[in-house]
Amino acid sequence: MLCFQMEAPVCLIDTLPDGRLFAQPDALQILSQLGKQVVVVSVVGLYRTGKSYLMNRLAGSDKGYTKTPSQIQTSTSLIGTHCGSNEALLSGFDLGSTIESKTKGIWMWCLKHPTKADTDLVLLDTEGLGDVDKGDSKHDTNIFCLGVLLSSTLVYNSRGTIDNRAVEELQFVTELTECIKVKSSGEDVDDSADFVKFFPNFIWTVRDFTLERKIDGKDATENEYLEFALKLKHGVGKQVSSYNLPRECIKKFFPSRTCFTFPFPTNPDDVSRLETLSASDLSPEFLQVTKRFLDFVYANSEVKRLKDGHPVTGRVLGHLTKLYVDTISSGAVPCMENAVIAMAQIENEAAVKEALVVYQRGMEKLKGSFPLEVKEVSSEHQNLSSSATQAFIKRSFKDTEGTFGKSLEEKINKLFNEYLLENEQASQKRCEEVLVSISTTMTEKLKKGSYAKPGGYQIFSKDLEDIVEKYNKETIKEVKGEAVLEKFLKQKSLDSKAILKADEKLTEKEKRIKEEIERAALLQQEIKAKEKQQKQLEERIEAEKRSSEERMRQMQQKMEEELRLQREEAQRALDSKLNEQAELLEKGFKEKADLMSQEMAEFKKQSIEAENARAREFAEVIEKSNKRHEESMAMMMQQHREQMSAMQEMRQNSGPCVIL
């Protein structure tokens, strides 16, 4: 996660010599380090209208105010890749003071959000539109389109007034239907009615505003002034349609509209020197509007979201940027649905890896304490599995078929089995070391033939009983304690038979009795080893049951959250459409309002169908997960039954044990 504050902006999107756009790898690398959700504010507008000044204010930069040399610090934390310039910028977006467009491409500044916790603020300063040097309207359209696609708040900056000419200069908004697709359907359909669900909030900032804000002789607020400027004309014909089209697009596409009118910041003769002026040189009225603008953007700009409401992190924003830029450069039309699918693939793969790191890091730490009882390993597995699932769920989204969740589950189970095996190996090693240590005396006696004498079998049996007693005390909690002892006793039975056969103190009948007793004792130890194995299997079954229940709970919670976001997205869009319809009715556009009723009815229908489809997908994912759990449990229960049957059979053949 990004741990430094960017001291200056960097170029995010630049232009190749052939005019194609490309995303700067160094800037994408910065975004890849931002794991928090982001508010993205983008400023667009005609060149030389003062866009960069507003962005510097949002960033809290002093760019535009005079600085002393001690206040100027060169950024050392960023890579010096800059659009259209070989010079590193100091502490802000460059303002410029000539008729030449200063910002080229799209510049980015990432900062900690000043008012929202656990959120980063990404500022995008775009190249000025309508630059006579470029003479490329398609380039301008692409820049405007990217500003819309990448931001959660779009600031459109202009000068003077919002008259018909100013609205016409915002012609790019009318071209968005040809530049952006919502759905991936191959059909050439107009899905612009859905734009309002995904488009950013719209702020129109009017610079150097000198008029009185009056409508019909009455004082008007800035927002009332904007709505008056966007008022539709009654009538039919090409001229009326051309007049209404950009206004209808602004109202239809953007979920909210806000306006700020800035007076001249200073004497008109000094405006070209804005970059060198101190705060005391600027008019109080200008500074007051600037503060209101900043406060509004900080408080009301929302976290950037993908289609269906998933919040965007800096990482995802980087992927989105590259995807959209590459698509536009290829001559294709960016599709929001395809973008979500691509982002889900990238993020879900990363979410699985991140979750596995959480699980493995914890289990590796536990491994340092091996050997442990199975219930201890299973308990920690359960806790870490839950934490891993939590990490996966936090980052993943739109795992439509549960593919990535299934992959994580399978990989965690595989790792768990491997850790159980390592724990068993550690236990076996320790038990064997204990036996070697406490049976040293017996081994020496066997080498010297100390038991090869009359009465030697009784001495050997007593020594063996002592070894077993000491061993059980030292390995009472060991996973492989009984199994290792079983193997040891079988090995010693060979020595026991030889000693028994050679013991002249015992009669043949007594020897046969001793052999039967020893055989029964070995069988009894084998049963104890099986019982231990059975108990461990039961502990695993219980751990699997608890892990599955917790996993299902978290999955259900995640799915409910995704459905909630989808509903909220649809409701915000519907509220915007209802407001637009109410305004149309108020202004006497009944026919347009009736058309909106039909549009909203279809919109509601599609939203309900989309929600039901998503709910069905979730139900299928849950069902598949339950089925996998049931199959896993069935296999373990079958193993449990087989072990129980084997033990019952062994008990029937067992007799009294004098050794153990």
VENZIGI-V952288 format. One record per residue. N is the residue number from 1. PSI is psi in degrees with one decimal (999 if undefined). OMEGA is omega as a letter, one per 40 degrees, with the letter a starting at -180 (999 if undefined). Layout:
# VENZIGI-V952288
{{N | PSI | OMEGA} {N | PSI | OMEGA}}
This chain:
# VENZIGI-V952288
{{1 | 143.1 | a} {2 | 125.5 | a} {3 | 9.1 | i} {4 | 156.4 | i} {5 | 122.4 | i} {6 | 126.6 | a} {7 | -11.7 | a} {8 | 154.8 | i} {9 | 159.7 | i} {10 | 162.5 | i} {11 | 125.5 | i} {12 | -44.0 | a} {13 | 124.6 | a} {14 | 175.6 | a} {15 | 130.4 | i} {16 | 162.8 | i} {17 | -29.7 | a} {18 | 5.2 | i} {19 | -11.5 | i} {20 | 146.7 | i} {21 | 151.8 | i} {22 | 150.8 | a} {23 | 133.1 | a} {24 | 122.1 | a} {25 | -37.6 | a} {26 | -38.8 | i} {27 | -39.2 | i} {28 | -34.8 | i} {29 | -38.6 | i} {30 | -46.2 | i} {31 | -34.9 | a} {32 | -18.6 | a} {33 | -4.1 | a} {34 | 100.5 | a} {35 | -7.7 | i} {36 | 161.0 | i} {37 | 152.8 | a} {38 | 142.2 | i} {39 | 125.5 | a} {40 | 116.2 | i} {41 | 122.2 | a} {42 | 138.7 | i} {43 | 130.4 | i} {44 | 164.6 | i} {45 | 174.7 | i} {46 | 151.3 | a} {47 | 153.0 | i} {48 | 38.3 | i} {49 | 5.5 | i} {50 | 26.3 | a} {51 | -44.3 | a} {52 | -31.2 | i} {53 | -45.5 | a} {54 | -40.7 | a} {55 | -36.3 | i} {56 | -39.5 | i} {57 | -40.7 | i} {58 | -33.4 | a} {59 | -5.9 | a} {60 | 19.4 | a} {61 | 151.2 | i} {62 | 6.5 | a} {63 | 122.1 | a} {64 | -18.5 | i} {65 | 147.9 | i} {66 | 136.3 | i} {67 | 150.6 | i} {68 | 157.8 | a} {69 | -34.1 | a} {70 | -19.9 | a} {71 | -16.7 | a} {72 | 120.7 | i} {73 | 132.1 | i} {74 | 133.4 | i} {75 | 127.2 | i} {76 | -1.3 | a} {77 | -0.7 | a} {78 | 157.4 | a} {79 | 133.3 | a} {80 | 65.7 | i} {81 | 113.1 | a} {82 | 138.6 | a} {83 | 129.1 | i} {84 | 12.9 | a} {85 | 148.1 | i} {86 | 2.5 | a} {87 | 137.6 | i} {88 | 139.1 | i} {89 | 150.6 | i} {90 | 113.6 | i} {91 | 31.6 | i} {92 | 169.1 | i} {93 | 137.9 | a} {94 | 134.0 | a} {95 | -42.6 | a} {96 | 161.0 | a} {97 | 18.8 | a} {98 | -176.3 | a} {99 | -5.1 | a} {100 | 136.7 | i} {101 | 123.4 | a} {102 | -45.7 | a} {103 | 131.3 | i} {104 | 136.6 | a} {105 | -140.6 | i} {106 | 127.0 | a} {107 | 152.1 | a} {108 | 141.1 | i} {109 | 119.0 | a} {110 | 128.2 | a} {111 | 160.4 | i} {112 | 132.8 | a} {113 | 131.8 | a} {114 | -20.3 | a} {115 | -17.7 | a} {116 | 126.0 | a} {117 | 149.0 | i} {118 | 37.2 | a} {119 | 139.6 | i} {120 | 152.7 | i} {121 | 123.1 | i} {122 | 120.2 | a} {123 | 131.2 | i} {124 | 113.5 | i} {125 | 116.1 | a} {126 | 156.5 | i} {127 | 138.2 | a} {128 | 136.5 | i} {129 | 149.5 | i} {130 | 21.4 | i} {131 | 121.5 | a} {132 | -26.9 | a} {133 | -30.9 | a} {134 | -48.7 | a} {135 | 30.2 | a} {136 | 97.6 | a} {137 | -31.1 | i} {138 | -38.5 | i} {139 | -44.5 | i} {140 | -42.5 | i} {141 | -42.4 | a} {142 | -41.4 | i} {143 | -45.8 | i} {144 | -43.6 | a} {145 | -44.3 | i} {146 | -37.1 | i} {147 | -40.2 | i} {148 | -46.7 | a} {149 | -33.4 | a} {150 | -15.4 | a} {151 | 160.5 | i} {152 | -18.0 | i} {153 | 126.0 | i} {154 | 120.2 | i} {155 | 119.5 | i} {156 | 121.6 | a} {157 | 129.8 | i} {158 | 174.8 | a} {159 | 151.6 | i} {160 | -101.1 | a} {161 | 167.5 | i} {162 | 81.4 | i} {163 | -173.4 | a} {164 | -36.6 | i} {165 | -41.2 | i} {166 | -40.2 | i} {167 | -40.1 | i} {168 | -31.4 | i} {169 | -17.8 | i} {170 | 37.1 | a} {171 | -24.6 | a} {172 | -29.1 | a} {173 | -28.4 | i} {174 | -16.6 | a} {175 | -2.8 | a} {176 | -29.0 | i} {177 | -26.7 | i} {178 | -13.2 | a} {179 | -14.8 | a} {180 | 133.7 | i} {181 | 143.9 | i} {182 | -47.6 | a} {183 | 154.3 | a} {184 | 9.1 | i} {185 | 136.9 | a} {186 | -14.7 | a} {187 | 146.5 | i} {188 | 78.9 | a} {189 | 154.6 | i} {190 | 104.7 | i} {191 | 26.8 | a} {192 | -17.5 | i} {193 | -21.4 | i} {194 | -6.4 | a} {195 | -39.1 | a} {196 | -22.2 | i} {197 | -28.3 | a} {198 | -14.2 | a} {199 | 157.2 | i} {200 | 165.1 | i} {201 | 149.6 | a} {202 | 127.3 | i} {203 | 126.2 | i} {204 | 115.3 | i} {205 | 124.1 | a} {206 | 115.3 | a} {207 | 154.2 | i} {208 | 43.8 | a} {209 | 124.3 | a} {210 | -8.5 | a} {211 | 162.1 | i} {212 | 136.6 | i} {213 | 88.9 | i} {214 | 138.5 | i} {215 | 120.4 | a} {216 | 39.7 | i} {217 | -0.8 | a} {218 | 146.5 | i} {219 | 140.5 | a} {220 | 147.7 | i} {221 | 169.4 | i} {222 | -41.5 | i} {223 | -37.3 | i} {224 | -36.8 | i} {225 | -43.5 | i} {226 | -46.4 | a} {227 | -33.9 | i} {228 | -40.0 | i} {229 | -24.2 | a} {230 | 7.5 | a} {231 | 137.0 | a} {232 | 156.2 | i} {233 | 144.2 | i} {234 | 152.7 | i} {235 | -179.6 | i} {236 | 173.8 | i} {237 | 164.1 | a} {238 | -40.8 | a} {239 | -43.3 | i} {240 | -42.1 | i} {241 | -42.7 | i} {242 | -36.8 | i} {243 | -43.4 | a} {244 | -29.5 | a} {245 | -55.0 | a} {246 | -33.8 | i} {247 | -42.6 | i} {248 | -38.8 | a} {249 | -43.8 | i} {250 | -43.7 | a} {251 | -37.1 | a} {252 | -36.1 | a} {253 | -36.7 | a} {254 | 132.3 | a} {255 | -25.6 | i} {256 | 153.8 | a} {257 | 135.1 | i} {258 | 150.8 | a} {259 | 143.0 | i} {260 | 129.3 | i} {261 | 118.4 | a} {262 | 128.5 | i} {263 | 175.0 | i} {264 | 134.5 | a} {265 | -24.2 | a} {266 | -170.4 | i} {267 | 132.3 | a} {268 | -33.3 | a} {269 | -19.6 | a} {270 | -3.2 | a} {271 | -35.6 | a} {272 | -15.2 | i} {273 | 22.3 | a} {274 | -34.1 | a} {275 | -23.1 | a} {276 | -2.0 | a} {277 | 148.2 | i} {278 | 166.8 | a} {279 | -33.7 | a} {280 | -18.3 | i} {281 | -9.1 | a} {282 | 150.9 | a} {283 | 142.5 | i} {284 | -37.6 | a} {285 | -41.5 | i} {286 | -44.5 | i} {287 | -34.3 | i} {288 | -45.5 | i} {289 | -39.8 | i} {290 | -43.3 | i} {291 | -41.7 | i} {292 | -40.1 | i} {293 | -47.5 | a} {294 | -47.4 | a} {295 | -40.3 | a} {296 | -46.4 | a} {297 | -44.0 | i} {298 | -41.7 | a} {299 | -34.3 | a} {300 | -13.0 | i} {301 | 127.2 | a} {302 | 164.8 | i} {303 | 137.4 | i} {304 | 136.2 | a} {305 | 149.7 | i} {306 | 173.8 | i} {307 | 136.4 | a} {308 | 9.3 | i} {309 | 5.3 | a} {310 | 127.8 | a} {311 | 143.6 | a} {312 | 133.0 | i} {313 | 173.1 | i} {314 | -38.6 | i} {315 | -50.6 | a} {316 | -38.0 | i} {317 | -39.2 | i} {318 | -45.4 | i} {319 | -42.6 | i} {320 | -45.1 | a} {321 | -50.4 | a} {322 | -42.8 | a} {323 | -48.8 | a} {324 | -43.0 | a} {325 | -44.2 | i} {326 | -39.0 | i} {327 | -47.6 | i} {328 | -42.2 | a} {329 | -27.3 | i} {330 | -7.5 | a} {331 | 0.2 | i} {332 | 171.9 | a} {333 | 125.6 | i} {334 | 136.0 | i} {335 | 123.1 | a} {336 | -39.9 | a} {337 | -45.2 | i} {338 | -37.1 | i} {339 | -41.8 | i} {340 | -43.2 | i} {341 | -44.5 | i} {342 | -43.6 | i} {343 | -39.8 | i} {344 | -41.9 | i} {345 | -47.8 | a} {346 | -49.6 | a} {347 | -37.3 | a} {348 | -38.2 | i} {349 | -43.8 | i} {350 | -35.0 | a} {351 | -38.9 | i} {352 | -46.6 | i} {353 | -43.0 | a} {354 | -41.4 | a} {355 | -39.5 | i} {356 | -35.5 | i} {357 | -41.9 | i} {358 | -46.4 | a} {359 | -49.2 | a} {360 | -38.3 | a} {361 | -43.4 | i} {362 | -42.2 | a} {363 | -34.0 | i} {364 | -36.1 | i} {365 | -43.0 | i} {366 | -36.3 | a} {367 | -30.4 | i} {368 | -17.8 | i} {369 | 0.0 | i} {370 | 144.9 | e} {371 | 149.3 | i} {372 | 166.3 | i} {373 | 153.2 | a} {374 | -38.5 | a} {375 | -31.1 | i} {376 | -44.3 | i} {377 | -42.4 | a} {378 | -38.7 | i} {379 | -44.6 | i} {380 | -36.4 | i} {381 | -44.7 | a} {382 | -45.7 | i} {383 | -45.6 | a} {384 | -34.4 | i} {385 | -40.6 | i} {386 | -43.2 | i} {387 | -39.1 | i} {388 | -43.0 | i} {389 | -39.0 | i} {390 | -44.9 | i} {391 | -40.7 | i} {392 | -47.9 | a} {393 | -36.8 | a} {394 | -37.5 | a} {395 | -30.9 | a} {396 | 160.2 | i} {397 | 154.8 | i} {398 | 44.4 | i} {399 | 70.9 | a} {400 | -44.5 | a} {401 | 8.5 | i} {402 | 18.7 | a} {403 | -45.2 | a} {404 | -35.8 | i} {405 | -40.7 | i} {406 | -43.3 | i} {407 | -44.7 | i} {408 | -45.4 | a} {409 | -46.4 | a} {410 | -41.0 | a} {411 | -37.7 | i} {412 | -42.7 | i} {413 | -39.9 | i} {414 | -44.6 | i} {415 | -39.5 | i} {416 | -45.7 | i} {417 | -38.0 | i} {418 | -40.2 | i} {419 | -36.7 | i} {420 | -41.5 | i} {421 | -42.1 | i} {422 | -36.2 | i} {423 | -41.5 | i} {424 | -42.1 | i} {425 | -40.1 | i} {426 | -39.0 | i} {427 | -44.0 | i} {428 | -43.3 | a} {429 | -43.4 | a} {430 | -43.4 | a} {431 | -41.7 | i} {432 | -38.0 | i} {433 | -39.5 | i} {434 | -45.7 | a} {435 | -42.1 | i} {436 | -41.2 | a} {437 | -47.3 | a} {438 | -11.2 | i} {439 | 11.6 | a} {440 | -43.7 | a} {441 | -43.7 | i} {442 | -41.8 | a} {443 | -43.6 | i} {444 | -42.9 | i} {445 | -40.4 | i} {446 | -41.1 | i} {447 | -37.5 | a} {448 | -8.6 | a} {449 | 25.3 | a} {450 | -24.7 | a} {451 | -5.8 | a} {452 | 69.2 | a} {453 | 163.2 | i} {454 | 131.3 | a} {455 | 1.6 | a} {456 | -32.0 | a} {457 | -39.9 | a} {458 | -39.5 | i} {459 | -43.3 | i} {460 | -44.1 | a} {461 | -39.0 | i} {462 | -42.6 | i} {463 | -39.7 | a} {464 | -39.7 | i} {465 | -41.0 | i} {466 | -41.6 | i} {467 | -45.0 | a} {468 | -41.0 | a} {469 | -46.8 | i} {470 | -43.0 | a} {471 | -46.6 | a} {472 | -35.7 | i} {473 | -37.2 | a} {474 | -19.3 | a} {475 | 24.1 | a} {476 | -28.9 | a} {477 | 3.6 | a} {478 | 136.4 | a} {479 | -41.2 | a} {480 | 16.1 | a} {481 | -52.6 | a} {482 | -38.8 | a} {483 | -41.9 | i} {484 | -38.8 | i} {485 | -40.5 | i} {486 | -45.9 | i} {487 | -40.3 | a} {488 | -45.8 | a} {489 | -36.1 | i} {490 | -38.6 | i} {491 | -42.3 | a} {492 | -19.7 | i} {493 | -27.6 | i} {494 | -44.7 | i} {495 | -40.5 | a} {496 | -44.2 | a} {497 | -42.4 | a} {498 | -42.8 | a} {499 | -42.0 | i} {500 | -43.1 | a} {501 | -34.8 | a} {502 | -8.5 | a} {503 | 107.3 | a} {504 | -8.8 | a} {505 | -25.3 | a} {506 | 145.7 | i} {507 | 168.5 | i} {508 | -37.4 | i} {509 | -43.6 | i} {510 | -35.7 | i} {511 | -40.4 | i} {512 | -39.2 | i} {513 | -43.3 | i} {514 | -40.0 | i} {515 | -42.4 | i} {516 | -42.2 | i} {517 | -42.7 | a} {518 | -40.0 | i} {519 | -41.3 | i} {520 | -38.0 | i} {521 | -41.5 | i} {522 | -40.2 | i} {523 | -38.8 | i} {524 | -39.7 | i} {525 | -38.0 | i} {526 | -39.4 | i} {527 | -43.1 | i} {528 | -38.9 | i} {529 | -41.3 | i} {530 | -39.7 | i} {531 | -40.3 | i} {532 | -44.3 | i} {533 | -39.1 | i} {534 | -42.9 | i} {535 | -40.9 | i} {536 | -38.0 | i} {537 | -40.9 | i} {538 | -39.3 | i} {539 | -38.2 | i} {540 | -40.7 | i} {541 | -43.2 | i} {542 | -39.9 | i} {543 | -41.3 | i} {544 | -39.6 | i} {545 | -46.2 | a} {546 | -41.5 | i} {547 | -42.6 | a} {548 | -42.3 | i} {549 | -42.7 | i} {550 | -41.8 | i} {551 | -44.1 | i} {552 | -38.7 | i} {553 | -44.8 | a} {554 | -39.3 | i} {555 | -44.2 | i} {556 | -42.7 | i} {557 | -43.6 | i} {558 | -43.6 | a} {559 | -39.4 | i} {560 | -37.6 | i} {561 | -42.8 | i} {562 | -39.1 | i} {563 | -38.5 | i} {564 | -45.2 | i} {565 | -39.7 | i} {566 | -41.7 | i} {567 | -44.6 | a} {568 | -39.7 | i} {569 | -46.9 | i} {570 | -39.3 | a} {571 | -39.7 | i} {572 | -42.6 | i} {573 | -42.0 | a} {574 | -41.2 | i} {575 | -41.5 | i} {576 | -42.0 | i} {577 | -38.2 | i} {578 | -41.1 | i} {579 | -42.0 | i} {580 | -41.6 | i} {581 | -42.3 | i} {582 | -39.2 | i} {583 | -40.6 | i} {584 | -43.1 | i} {585 | -40.7 | a} {586 | -36.0 | a} {587 | 1.8 | i} {588 | 17.2 | i} {589 | 66.6 | a} {590 | -40.1 | a} {591 | -43.1 | i} {592 | -37.2 | i} {593 | -38.1 | i} {594 | -39.7 | i} {595 | -36.0 | i} {596 | -33.3 | i} {597 | -43.7 | i} {598 | -42.2 | a} {599 | -42.4 | a} {600 | -36.8 | i} {601 | -43.5 | i} {602 | -38.4 | i} {603 | -45.9 | i} {604 | -43.4 | a} {605 | -47.0 | a} {606 | -38.1 | a} {607 | -42.5 | i} {608 | -43.2 | i} {609 | -41.8 | i} {610 | -40.5 | i} {611 | -42.4 | i} {612 | -39.6 | i} {613 | -42.4 | i} {614 | -39.7 | i} {615 | -39.2 | i} {616 | -41.4 | i} {617 | -44.0 | i} {618 | -43.2 | a} {619 | -39.3 | i} {620 | -40.7 | i} {621 | -45.7 | i} {622 | -44.0 | a} {623 | -44.6 | i} {624 | -40.7 | i} {625 | -42.0 | i} {626 | -41.2 | a} {627 | -42.7 | i} {628 | -41.2 | i} {629 | -44.6 | a} {630 | -40.9 | i} {631 | -41.4 | i} {632 | -44.1 | i} {633 | -39.2 | a} {634 | -40.6 | i} {635 | -43.4 | a} {636 | -38.1 | i} {637 | -36.4 | i} {638 | -42.8 | i} {639 | -39.2 | i} {640 | -44.9 | a} {641 | -42.0 | i} {642 | -40.2 | i} {643 | -40.0 | i} {644 | -43.3 | i} {645 | -42.7 | i} {646 | -39.5 | a} {647 | -40.4 | i} {648 | -41.4 | i} {649 | -40.8 | i} {650 | -37.6 | a} {651 | -36.4 | i} {652 | -29.5 | a} {653 | -2.1 | a} {654 | 158.4 | i} {655 | -168.1 | i} {656 | 151.7 | a} {657 | 125.1 | i} {658 | -17.2 | a} {659 | -39.4 | a} {660 | 999 | 999}}
